[in-house]
């Protein structure tokens, strides 16, 4: 499965790559918890964007979800 996250800067793409290499949600959480705070903040947002992108592939996105995604991205 492939997802595309647009609008990320180079550092955020690197964080996304690290997160994508994790096999489980637990590994992702462990990775995020051990990042410096300035990276962990971006990693949490990217993680949520990844979840939303995967969910979008399998379900129709409701207005509530669209609002949540808009708040995360802004």
C-alpha positions in Angstrom: 0.0 0.0 0.0 1.3 3.5 -0.8 0.2 6.8 0.5 1.2 10.3 -0.5 1.5 13.2 1.9 1.9 16.5 0.1 3.2 19.7 1.5 5.8 18.3 3.8 9.3 19.8 4.0 12.4 17.7 3.7 12.7 17.1 7.4 9.1 16.1 7.7 9.5 13.6 4.7 12.4 12.1 6.6 10.3 11.7 9.7 7.5 10.1 7.6 10.0 7.7 6.2 11.1 6.7 9.7 7.5 6.2 10.8 6.7 4.2 7.7 9.6 1.8 8.5 7.9 0.8 11.8 6.0 -2.5 11.7 3.6 -1.7 14.5 1.8 1.3 16.1 3.8 0.5 19.3 7.1 0.9 17.4 5.8 4.2 16.0 4.9 5.5 19.5 8.3 4.4 20.9 10.1 6.2 18.1 8.0 9.4 18.6 8.5 9.3 22.4 12.3 9.1 21.9 12.6 12.0 19.4 13.6 15.5 20.5 10.5 17.6 21.2 10.8 19.7 18.1 10.7 16.5 15.9 8.2 14.6 18.0 5.6 17.3 17.5 5.9 17.0 13.7 6.0 13.2 14.0 2.7 13.1 15.9 1.0 15.2 13.2 2.5 13.2 10.4 1.4 10.0 12.1 -2.2 11.3 12.2 -2.0 12.3 8.6 -0.8 8.8 7.7 -3.7 7.3 9.5 -6.1 9.6 7.8 -4.6 8.9 4.4 -5.0 5.1 4.9 -8.5 5.5 6.2 -9.4 7.7 3.2 -8.4 4.8 0.9 -10.9 2.5 2.5 -13.8 4.7 3.7 -15.7 7.7 2.5 -14.6 10.7 4.5 -17.4 12.4 6.4 -17.6 16.2 7.1 -16.4 15.6 10.7 -13.3 13.8 9.5 -12.6 16.5 6.8 -12.8 19.1 9.6 -10.4 17.2 11.8 -7.9 16.8 8.9 -8.2 20.5 8.1 -7.4 21.3 11.8 -4.4 18.9 11.8 -3.0 20.3 8.6 -3.3 24.0 9.5 
